[in-house]
């Protein structure tokens, strides 16, 4: 997914003392008839949870009523994109020639490495579109790795009062086979009505709980839709409570604190102002770093103007 804001904020990613709950802001995804997404990461209070550096939650949207996803070809550098649906279907195309469908409960993980471009379009026949798009920052040693695309459909595991799909990392003795460049956790957790679940987690990780639906308390804190609750390293349990009479669903994200300083702007993850400027120039000049997407019936996204100020990384605190 692209950050399609016409005046995207500079985000200087680094460690943060923030603990508590991050609340989302709504942003449009595309043109005048675009769907709106709830963006929880990055924020000034906290830009990272482990290497997770971007989180958009969207839907449910009625694609049949015209509120679909149509994101033209756009670039990425220095990251992996994680596509995860609760309902609907999205058609993915990228410059590596991958043509794949994103379906509910199935992980699609694209590695941008030094550069890639891709498009994402919802399928009208799957009427209700509902899901999340996440980005993972690549460490400096691996950020120029080869482009890649992995599909994985995790099985449903029962853990106490919850059904869990582990799509990255390990939880409750269940490990995803998908490779990550830093230690990560990504899982969908569905908590039964009135249920309480205590999930044993790696105490070296920091964790986030992103609410999709239901009346959930994470660590005793009530969450709203697309709120992201943060738990610092040093805790071996994430406790979730469904206080409602209906289903509840969250994403559990985690990872070793990411200590490298990053500069994120538009769809690029870099390390300096000059890198970002160079990425933008190469995209606008149709450089082979990004290539092109075959099969998308339209023009690619133009890069927005750079801000007037220098893009600076924020020192780790």
N, C-alpha and C positions, 0 to 999 in steps of 0.2 A: 504494500500500500504506500502511496505517496503522501507526503505532507504537501497539500495543494494550496496552503495559505499563500496569498500574494505578497505579504510582508512578514515572512516567518521570523520569529525571534531567534536571536543568537542564544544558544544554550552552551554555557561553559560547564562541562560535567566534571564533578569531583566529589570527594567525600563530604558528608554533611552531618551535622549534629541533630538534624530534625528527627523526631519520633512522633508517632501519632497517626493521623489520617490525612491523606491527600484527597482533595475533592476535584472532580473533573471540570473542565471547561468545554463548551460546545464549539466546534469548528466545522465549516462546510467541507465536504470532500468532493471537489469538482466544481462544476458550473452552477448556473442559476437554479437548476432543478436537482441539485446534488443532495444526497443524503447528508445528515449531520451526524458527526461522531463525537463521543465524549472522550476527551484526551486527558489522561491522568499523569502520564510521564511523557516528557520531562517537565519539571517545575522548578522554580527558583529555590523552593524549600528543600527539594530532593530531586536529583536528576538521575539517579541510578539505584537499582536494587540488584546487587551483584553486578553482572554485565547487562542486565535488562535495562534498556535506556529509552524505551518508547512504548506506550500502551494506549491504543485506541479501542474503545468499546462502542459497538453500534447495533441498532435495532432493538426490538423487531421492527423491520420496515416492510411494507407491502410493496413488493416489486411490481406486482400487477397493476398497482395504482400509479406507477411511474417513478417511484422513489427507489431506483436501483443504484447499483455501483457501476460506474464507468470511468475507470482511471486510465488515461492514455499512457503510452510508453513514457517512462521516467527513469532517472538514474539512481544508483546507490553506490556507495563506497564504504569499506571498512566495517561492514555489519552483516548480520544474518536476519532475514525476515521470517517470522513465525506466523503462519496463517492458521486460525482455529475457529471453526464454525459450530454454532449450536443448531442452526437451521439454515436452509438455503443451499446455494451452489454458486461457485465462482470459477470462471475460466481464467487460467493463468497462462501467459505466454512470455518467454524471455529470449534474450539474444543468443543464449546457448542452444536454442532450438527446442527447448522444453515446452510442451503443450500439455497441461495437466488440469484436472478438475480438483477444486477444493471442496470437500464434503464434510458434513457434521461428524465430529468425533475422530477426524483423521488429520494428522499433522502434515503440513507442507512446509518444509524448511528450505529456504533459498539462501545460499551463501554468495554475497556480492564480491567479496575479496577486493581486488584492485579496482573493479568496476563492472557493472552490469546494468542493463535496463530491462524492464518488464512492464506488462500491462495486466490489469485485473478488471473483469467485467462479470457482473452477476448474470445468472441464467434465469430468464423470465419464467420458465416452466416451474422452477422451484420458488414459489410465490413469496414466502416470508424469509427475509434475509436478516441474520442475527449472528453476531460473532465478535471476535477480537482480532486485532492485528498488533503484533509485538515485534520489537527489534532487539537484537542482542549485539552489543559492541564487541568487535574482535580485538584481542590484545595486539600490541605493536608487533610482536614476533610473527603474527599470523594474518595481519590485516591485508596483505597482498597475496593471500593464498588463492588457489584456483577457484573459479566459479563452480558452484555445485547446486544440486537440487535433490532433496530426499523426501520420500513419502513414507509415512508410518501410521498404521492404525492400531493403537493400543487396545488391549482387552480391558474389560471392566473388572475391577477387583473390589471385593467387599472388605471394608476396614471399619469395624464397629458399626455405627449408625450411618455410614457413608458409602457411596459407590465412587470409586476413584479410577481415573484414566491417567496414567503416568506417561506423558509424551516426551519429556526430557529428564535426564537424571534418574534418581532413585528415591523411592518412598515406600516405607512399609515392606521392605524386602523385594520390591518390584523395580526392575531397572529397565529403562528404555535403551534399545540398542543404538540409538542415534548419537553420533559423535558431536561433542561440543568442544570449543577451544578453551573454555574456562569451566570449572565445576559449576553446574547449574541444576536447578529443579524447575520443572513445569508440569503441573497436573490440574485436571478438572476434578473438583470434589463436589458431589451432589449429596447434600445432607437431608436425611428423612425428616418429615414433619415432627417437630418436637425433639429432634435428635441432638445429641451432643457427641462430638468426636474429638479425641486428642491424638494428633498425628505426631509421631516421633520424627524429629527432623535433626539434621546435622547442626550442632551448636556453633560450628565455625561459620555457618551461613547467616546472612541477613535474609529476611523473608518479607513478602508482601502478599496480602489477600485482597483480590479484586472481586467485588460483588457483581454478579450478573443478575440474579433474581432471588427474592425471598427476604425473610426477616432474620438476618444473620448478625450475630455478635462474634467478633474475632478478638480473642483475648479479653472478652468482657466489654468491648466497644461496639456499639451499634453502627451498622454501615448502611449507606444509601447506594442506589444503583451506580456502578462505576467508581465508587469510593475505593481507595487503595489504602489498606491498613498496613503499617510498617512495624516489624519486629527486628530489633538489633541483634547482632551476634551474641552468643552466650546463653541462648535459650534452647532447650532440647525438645520442646513441645510447642505445637501450634494448636490452640483450642478453638473449636468452632461450635456455635450453638445456633440451631434453627428454632427461633421462638415463635414461629407462625404455624398455621395449620396446613400450609401448602408446601410445595417443594422449594428447596433453596439450592443455589448453585454458585460456586465461586471458582476462581482460578488461584492456585497457590504457586507463587513464583519465589525463587530463592537463588542464592549464589554466594560464593566467596566475595567479600567486598572488593570492588574493582578500583585499584589505587592509581591507575594511569589517568592523566589529565586528557580530556577530549574536548574538541570543539565540534558541536553539531550545528549545522545550518542547512535548512531545507531538507534534502534527502541524503546529505553527505555527513559522514563521520570522519573527522580528520584530527590532526594534532596541532595545526597552526592556521593562522589567517591566510598565509600564502598558499597552503595546500587547498583550502576551500576555494580561493580565487581561481586556482589552476583547474580544479575539478569543474567549476562552473564554466570556465572558458572552453574547456575541452568538450563539455556537453553541448554548448551552443555552437561549436564548430564541427559537430558530428564526428568527433574523434573516435578512433577504433577502440579506445579504452572502454567505451560503453556499447558500441555497435548499434544494432537496430533490431526491432521486433518484427517478425514476419506474421502476417495474418490479422493484424489489428486494422480495422477499417477507418482510419482517421489519422490525424496528425499527432505527433508526440507533444508532451508538455514543454513549454518554454520555461527556462529558469527565471525566477523573479530577480529583481535588482538587488544587488548587495547593499547592506546598510552603509551609511557614510562613515561609520566608526570602524576601527580595527577590531576584528574578532579575536578575543583573548581567552585563553583557558583560565578557569578559576583555580587557584592553588588548593590542594587538598587541605582540609581542616581537621 
